[in-house]
Amino acid sequence: GAPSAPSSASPSIEHSNSVSSFAAIRKGSTASSVSPPDGATPKIKPTTVAVMKVRAMYDYTATESNELSFPANSMITVLQKDDSGWWQGELNGRVGMFPSNFVEDLSSSPTLSASATPTPSFASPA
């Protein structure tokens, strides 16, 4: 068990589902040259840190210690998005990974939001 670094120090998200990237590294014989030498901490500007709020559509129970559990309708603050579909978010002071398909982006889907202008649901008289 290696000590876990604080989440703010690691711009790259590692998750158990990112097996495809490891397979690509394994094909090449220069796997030893992938990691930077000790002491070299590259200053990477996180480009995907767009702090936003999402709403949980379903309950999610974490299966790993670095994941975030939440009940449906929770408002989660997204800290980082990853192309793998696992995002980093914060809820009630806890930070962890969660599947992005369990939440809805409140900023990009105003039609699904309850705060949108209500449309009458009754049928017009025939």
KEBAKOL-118558 format. One line per 10 residues: number of its first residue (from 0); their letters; for each residue x, y, z of C-alpha. Coordinates in Angstrom, 1 decimal, padded with zeros to 4 digits, always signed. Layout:
// residues N
NUM) a) X,Y,Z  ... $
END
This chain:
// residues 126
0) gapsapssas) +000.0,+000.0,+000.0  +001.6,+003.2,-001.2  +000.6,+006.3,+000.6  -002.1,+008.2,-001.3  -001.1,+011.6,-002.4  -003.6,+014.5,-002.0  -005.9,+014.7,-004.9  -004.9,+018.2,-005.8  -001.3,+017.2,-006.4  -002.0,+014.7,-009.1 $
10) psiehsnsvs) -003.4,+016.3,-012.3  -003.8,+012.9,-013.9  -006.6,+010.7,-012.9  -005.8,+007.0,-012.5  -008.7,+004.6,-012.2  -009.2,+000.9,-012.4  -011.1,+001.3,-015.7  -008.2,+002.9,-017.6  -006.7,-000.5,-018.7  -006.5,+000.5,-022.3 $
20) sfaairkgst) -003.8,+003.1,-021.7  -001.7,+000.5,-019.8  -002.1,-001.9,-022.7  -000.7,+000.7,-025.1  +002.4,+001.2,-022.8  +003.0,-002.5,-022.6  +003.2,-002.9,-026.4  +006.3,-000.7,-026.6  +009.6,-001.9,-025.1  +010.5,+001.5,-023.7 $
30) assvsppdga) +008.2,+001.3,-020.8  +011.0,+002.5,-018.4  +011.3,+005.8,-020.1  +007.6,+006.7,-019.5  +007.9,+008.0,-015.9  +009.9,+011.2,-015.3  +013.0,+010.9,-013.2  +012.7,+011.6,-009.5  +012.6,+015.2,-008.6  +011.3,+016.2,-012.0 $
40) tpkikpttva) +007.8,+017.5,-011.3  +006.4,+018.8,-014.6  +004.2,+021.8,-014.2  +001.0,+020.7,-015.9  -001.8,+023.3,-016.3  -005.0,+021.4,-015.7  -007.1,+022.2,-018.7  -010.2,+020.4,-017.7  -010.8,+022.0,-014.3  -014.1,+023.7,-015.1 $
50) vmkvramydy) -015.8,+023.7,-011.7  -019.5,+023.0,-012.3  -022.5,+021.6,-010.6  -024.1,+018.4,-011.7  -027.1,+016.6,-010.2  -027.1,+012.8,-009.5  -029.8,+011.0,-011.4  -029.2,+007.7,-009.6  -027.8,+006.4,-006.4  -024.1,+005.4,-006.7 $
60) tatesnelsf) -022.2,+003.3,-004.2  -018.4,+003.4,-004.4  -016.6,+000.2,-005.1  -013.1,+001.6,-004.6  -011.7,+003.7,-001.8  -011.1,+006.7,-004.1  -014.7,+006.8,-005.4  -017.5,+009.0,-004.3  -020.8,+007.6,-003.1  -024.0,+009.6,-003.4 $
70) pansmitvlq) -027.7,+009.3,-003.4  -029.9,+010.4,-006.3  -030.6,+014.1,-006.6  -027.3,+015.0,-004.9  -025.7,+018.2,-006.1  -022.1,+017.4,-006.8  -019.3,+019.9,-007.6  -017.2,+018.6,-010.5  -013.5,+019.3,-009.9  -012.1,+017.5,-013.0 $
80) kddsgwwqge) -013.4,+015.7,-016.0  -011.7,+012.7,-017.6  -012.2,+011.2,-021.1  -012.6,+007.8,-019.5  -016.0,+008.9,-018.2  -014.9,+009.0,-014.6  -015.0,+012.5,-013.1  -013.6,+013.8,-009.9  -016.2,+015.6,-007.7  -016.9,+016.8,-004.2 $
90) lngrvgmfps) -019.9,+016.2,-002.1  -020.3,+017.1,+001.6  -016.6,+017.6,+002.0  -015.7,+014.3,+000.4  -013.7,+014.1,-002.9  -013.8,+011.1,-005.1  -014.3,+009.7,-008.6  -017.7,+008.9,-009.9  -019.1,+007.7,-013.3  -020.3,+010.7,-015.3 $
100) nfvedlsssp) -023.2,+008.8,-016.8  -024.8,+008.8,-013.3  -025.2,+012.6,-013.3  -026.7,+015.3,-015.5  -024.9,+018.6,-016.4  -027.3,+021.3,-015.1  -025.7,+023.9,-017.4  -025.9,+022.1,-020.7  -029.4,+020.6,-020.2  -031.8,+023.3,-019.2 $
110) tlsasatptp) -034.7,+021.4,-020.7  -034.4,+018.6,-018.2  -033.9,+020.9,-015.2  -036.8,+021.5,-012.9  -035.9,+025.2,-012.8  -036.7,+025.6,-016.5  -039.9,+027.4,-017.5  -042.7,+024.9,-016.9  -044.8,+024.0,-019.8  -048.5,+023.0,-019.3 $
120) sfaspa) -048.8,+019.2,-019.3  -052.6,+019.1,-019.8  -054.0,+018.3,-023.3  -055.9,+021.0,-025.1  -059.6,+020.3,-025.4  -060.6,+018.4,-028.5 $
END
